Amino acid sequence: MNKSMLDVAIEVITKEGHSMSFADLFAAVKNELGLTDEEASKRLGAFYTELTLDSHFVALTDNWWDLRVRHTYDKVHIDVADVYSDVDDNSSKDEEDLKEEQEYDAQISGGTISDESSEEDDDEEKSSKDDVSDLI
């Protein structure tokens, strides 16, 4: 019978009897399944994703993992309000954040933003065009 990486991870953490760092858990799963370094590197991302989505596991601090059944809800529950700030509005952004956002939006749309330095550049460009037209 072929075991999945998650099945092996459950066995490893159960046998260890405590939480494990992701690196140690992955190394143990890799060894248990006899994966080569190349196979392991190809499956690393998928394993991490599956681990985060599987209801048997819980992510603790600093990328340590354990079985969910060993932890009470209040110890592992993350209140989204603590993670994300209130509704994102421009009043909470500082001037530098707004400028960066405007520059990014302008870059995406193919335009440019106007500020004092770019207006000065435009004035210089116009005056140099005027000087050239005077010569013609």
Secondary structure, 3 states (H helix, E strand, C coil): CCCCHHHHHHHHHHHHCCCEEHHHHHHHHHHHHCCCHHHHHHHHHHHHHHHHHCCCEEECHHHEEEEHHHCCHHHHCCCHHHHCCCCCCHHHCCHHHHHHHHHHHHHHHCCCCCCHHHHHHHHHHHHHHHHHHHHC
